[in-house]
Amino acid sequence: MRLHVKKYILFVFPFPRMVQQKKIKTVFLAAFTAETLCVTWGLKIPGGTNSISLIYFIAGVSMAIAMLSLPSLSLSGRLSFRALNKRSSHFRLVILGLVALVMYTQCLYWFEEITLDIYNADMLPIIKVMDQRFIAGQWSKIYEPIPEIWKGVQPIYLPAMWQPFVPAVALGIDMRWTTVAGLLFVSGVFIFLYRARAGSYFSFFTGVLAFLLFWWLFADNSPGLITVSEEGVVIAYYVLLVLAIASRNTVLTGVAASLCMLSRYALAGWIPAFLLYLLLKKQYKQALVFSLTGLICLFVLFIGPVGWSTFFRLLHLPGNYIQFAAVVWKDSPAVFSTGIGFAGLFGPHRIVLLHGLLVTLSFLVPFLFVLTGHFRGKKRKIANLPLAALKLSLVIFYSFIDVPYLYLIYTSSFVSLIIVVLMAREEGGSAEPSAAAA
């Protein structure tokens, strides 16, 4: 019995010298497959939300742990224009053009079927008014109540969420094309990073799962990501963050992290964990650059346009989610039986407990994960700690979120996709995990 337990522990936890990397890659691919099926066809299983949520959580945590035992994922920080002139790049541009055409065709259908109004969803209509105030130069009024929406709704969206929609509002086009543009950016990143390898099951299934994920979002409107949400912008930010971390570009990482943080609070727990990682690695200059970049973005995107009073008021926004969750439980309880997350298990009478776990675990788990990984790395080679902590942070946040709207969870899925395609690029290489590159 002890022997079997020991074998299981050695297989799950990151001991690169004892576990073959091929097995770890298989575990990672299986976990990514499970996660992708959970957020697509798994949603169609009647009454299976609780089971799917548990599988989704286990799959995400498994990916974060498995990543530590794999070779360091890296991406050149320099763009080579000579590489863009290669024939393969021309083919990729053609494929991207075809993908854009498919997206355009599908979205025309959905945009005609589902109108942009507050009765379908009020997020984009609220953002539209915020953008109109910004365009009109009424910056001090951006966060004032909107009388024409729900008799005076209070705007709560952070600057990096509403600012990308300004061009669409100024040009008078459908705001949802901004969401589509964010997803087109993500598809372009995948197309230019993906490397098909003959005879490689990992490369093959990476391509298949990417197709399934994109196809689901444009062919099935049940998540509402394309038609009623602004989440395509957030997804683009997090994909940019993954690229920045993989490229070891501290300034770009600071900018991308700021955009993520100034759109949703999902990254709040990862930022102190990442700073801890830099300090433990004695990368004091990088920690300073990362912090200064974040502060500059905060002033330029947030405090500059709207002022200090609004900034301090929105800092207390997460505390209002408890009251908001109670309203949703009363008016739209179906959200908790169709969305992925543990909120449905806690029920309407344990909202405070759920929110406490969300805040505590979002900060504590990534911090302890980085701390444990660092000291474990002194004895055994561990790589990809910042990326693994990012994945773990998102899994924790979206599993324990107060109101599990379905369109929210796809941010974590696309982070997984870009990590997987980076792994597929490294396949066949001989690079071992290194402490310096971790």
N, C-alpha and C positions, 0 to 999 in steps of 0.2 A: 504493500500500500504506500509506504514512504517513497519507494522508488518511482511509482507512478506520479505521485505528487511532485517530486523533484523534477521529473521530466517535463511535466506541464509548466512548472514555474520557469524552467530554463527556456521553454519554447515561447512563452508569452513575453517575458521581460528581456530587456536589451543586454544580452551578453554576446557580442559579435563573434568572439573566439569560439563559442560553444554551439552557436546556431548558424546554420548555413544561410547566407543572404538570400538564396533562391527561395527558401521556405518563408522567410520574412516577407519577401516581395509577394509571394502567393497569399499570405495572410492579409497583407495590405490591399491587394487587388480584390480579394474576397470581401473584405470590409467595405471597400469603396463600392463594390457591386451591390452589397446589401443596403448601403446608405442610399444609392441611386434608386434602387427598386422601392425603398421605403417612401421616397418623396415623389414617386411617379405612380406606377401601377399598384403599389401597395395601398395607396389611398382609396382604391376602389373596393377593397375587401370590406364587406359589411361588418360593422362592429369590431373591427380589428385595430382601432386607433391606439389603444393602450399597448397592445403587443408590438405594433409597428414603432411606437415611440421608444419602447425599451430596446428593440433591435437597433433603431437609429442611434440611440445613445451609446450602446455597446460598440457598434461599428465605428463611431467617431472616436471614442476613447482608444480603441484598438489601433486605429490609424496613427494616432498621436504617439502611442508607445512604440509601435513598429518602426516609425520613422527614425527613432534614435539609433537603431541597429543597422541602418542602411548607409551607403556611402554618402558623403556630403553632397547635397544638391546645390549646384552653382550655375550661374548664368553670367556671361560676359557683360560687363557694364557698358561696353562701347558698341555703338551701332556701326557696322561696317557697310558703307554704301556699295562697296565692291560685291559684298555678299548679296545685296538686294538686286544686283544686276545679273545674278546667276539665273539660268534657265529654270531651276527649281523654284526660285522666288517668283518668277513670272507665272508659273503654274499655280502657286499658292494665291497670288493676286486674282487669278481667274476664278479659283474656287471661292475665295472670299466674295467676289462679285456675284457669283451664283447664290451664295448664302444670303447676301444682302437682298437679292431679287426675291428669294423665297420668303424672307422675313417681311419684305414690303407687301407681297401678295397676301400672306396670311394676316398681316396686321390690318390691311385695308378691309378685309372681311370682318374682323373682330371689332374694329372701330365703328363700322357701320351698324353692327349688331348691338353694341353696347355704347350708349351715349355717356358723355362725360358730365355727370351731374351729381349732386350731393345725395341723391336717393340710391344711387348705385354704390358710391363711396365718396367721402368728403375730402380725402387727402389732397388730391390734385386741385379741386376747386379752391380749397383754402390756400394752397401754394400759389395758385394763379393770382389771387388777390394780393398776397404778399409781394409777388413779382411786379404787379401793376403799381403798387405803392413805391417799390424800389425804382422802377422806371420813371415814375412821376417825380422823383426826388424827395418823396415823403419818407425819408429813412427813419425818422423818429416815430413814425406811425406804423411801421411794418408789423410790430407785434401787438398793436392795439386790437380790441375785439372787432369782429366783422359782423355788422348788424344783419346783412342779408343772408347769412348762413346760420341756421339754428338759433335765430334771434340773438346773435351776438357771441359766436364762438371765439375763444381765445386761441390765436395761432401759437403753436408750440414747436414748429419744425426748426431744426438747427440750420445755420447758414449754408453749409455744404450740401444740404438737402434741397433747399429752394432756389439757390443761386444758379445751378445748371439749367433751370427751366426758364431763366430770363430771356435768352435769345428766342425761344419758341413763342413765348408770350409777346415779345416785342414785334415779331414777324407775323403774329396772328395765325400761326399754324397749330395743329393739334399737339398739345403738350406731351402726349404719350410717345411721340417720335423721339423725344429725349431719352426715355426709357429704352426704346429700341436701339438707339445709338450706343447706349452703354453696353447692351448685350452684343451688339455688332463688334464693339471693341474687344469684348471678351472672346468672341468667336475668332476674331483676327489673331489674338494672342495665341489661342490654341492652334490654329492652322499653321502659324509660322514657327511654333515650338515643336509641333508633332513630327516625329520621325518614324515612319513605317519601317519595320525590320522583318525581312522574310523569315518565316518559321518561328516568330516570336509570339507566343500566346499573350504576353503582357502588352505588347504594342497593339496587337489585334483587338483585344478586349477594351483597351483604353479608347481606341477609336469608336468601337461599338457603343460603349457607355456614354461617350461624349455626344454621339448622334442621338441616343435615346433621351438624354437630358434636354438637349436643345429642342428636339422634336416635340417632346411632351409640352414644353412651355408655350410653344407656338400653335400646337394642334389642339390642346385641351385647355379650356379657360377656367377650370375649377380653382386653380391657385389665384387667378386674377392678377398675376404679376404684370402681364402685358397691358391689360385693359383698364385697370383701376388704380394701380400702385405706382410708386416712384422708386421701387426697389432696384431697377436696372442700374441706376446711378450708384447706389450703395455697392452692388455687386462689382461694378467697374472699379470702385475705389479699393476694394479688398483684393481684387486680382492685381491691381497695381502694387499694393503692399507686398504681396507674395513675390512679385518680380523684383521689387526693391530689396527685400531681404535676401533673395537668392543671388542678386548681383552684388551684394555687400556694399551697396551705395547708401551711406548713412544719411546724406541730405535727402535723397529720394525717399528713403524709409521714413524720415521725419515728416516730409510733406504728405506722403500717402497715409501715414498714421493719423496725421492731423485731419485730413479729409474724411477718413473713416470715423474718427471721434466726433467731428463736427457735423456728422450726418446722423449717426445713431450712437448710443452709449455702449454698444456691444463690445467695443475695444477697451473699455475702461480698465478691466482687470489685466489685460495683456501689457499695457504700457509700463506699469511699475515692475512687472516681471521681466520685461525686456531691458529696462534700465538696470535691474539687478544683475541680469546676465552680462551686460557690458561692464559693470563694476567688478563682478567676480572674475571676469577675464582681464581685468586691469586695462580695459580700453576706455580710459578716462576722457580722451579727446573725442572719441566717437559718442560717448554719453553726453558730453557737453554740446557737441554739434547737433545731436538728436533733440536735446532739450531746447536749444536756442531756435532750431528750425520750427519746432512745435509752437513756441511762444510767438514767433514772427507770424506764422499762419493764423494763430489765434487773434492777434491784433488786426491783421489785414482783413481776414474773412468775417470776424465776429465783432470784436469790440469797436473797430473803426466804423463800420456801417451802423451799428445799433446802439452802441454805448454800454457803459458799465452797469447801469441799473437793470437793463434787460439781461445782460450776462449773468448777474447774480441771481436774478429771478429764475432763469432757466436751469441754473445749477440745482435747484430744488425740484426740478421736473420729475425725476424718477420716483420721488415720494408720492406724487399724485397718481401714479399708476395703480396703487391699491384701490383708490376710489374709482378710478376708471374701470378696473377689472370687475368691481362689484356691479357697475352699471351694465357692462357687457354680459355678465352672468344673468342679470335680470331681463335685459332686452333681446340679447342674441345668444342664448346658451348653446346653439348649434356650433358656434366657433370652437368650443372646447371639446366637442365630440368629433370634429372633422380635422382639426389642426394637430400637428405633431408636437408633443411636449407633455410634461407631467402635470400641467395645470388641471386637466380633467380629473386626474386621480385625487388631487387635493380637494377639489370641490369648492363651492362658493363660501363655505364657512372657514376655510383655512387659507384665505388669500394673504393674510399678514405673514403667516408661517412660510408660505411659498416665496413671497417677496424677500423675506429675511434670508432664506436659503439662496435665492438668486444673487443677492448682493454679496453675501459672505463667501459663497463658493466661487463666484466670478473673480474675486480678488485673491482669495486664499489658495485655491487649487493651482492656478498658473504659477503663483509665487513659489509654493512648495515644490512644484514640478521642476521649475528651473533650478531651485536650490539643491534638490536631490540629484537632478541630472548633472549638475556641475561637480558635486563631490563624488558621484559615481564615476564621472569621466576621468577622475584622477587615477583610477585603477584600471578602467577599461575604456576603450575608445567609444565615444558617443558623439554623434553628429546631429545636425538639423534641429538643435534645441529651440531656437527662436520660432521656426516654422511649426514644430510640434506643439509648442506652447500656444501658438496662435490657433491652431486647429482645436486644441483642447479648450481654449477660452470660448470659442464660438459654439462648440458642442454644449458646454455647460450653460452658456447664456441662453441659447435658443431652446434647450430642453427644459429650463426652469423659468422661462419668461412668463410674465403674469397673464398676458393674453396672446395665445399662440395663433395669430393670423397666419394662414398657410403660406402666403407669399414671402414671409420673412425668412424662412428656413433655407431658401435657395442660395443665400450668400455663402453659408458654410459649404454647400454642395459644390459651388464653383471654386472655392478655395481648394477643396479636395481634388477637383478636376485638374487645376493647374499644377498642383503638387504631383499628381500622378503623371502628367505629361512631362514634367521635369524628370521624374524617375525613368520614364521611357527613353528620354534623351540620353540618360547616363547608362542605360543598359548596354552591356558589352564592354564598358570601361573597366579599368583596373584600379581606379581610385578607391582607396580605403578611407573610412571616416577618420578625420584628423581633428585633433583638439583645436588647432589654430583656425581651421575653417568652420568649426562647429558653431 
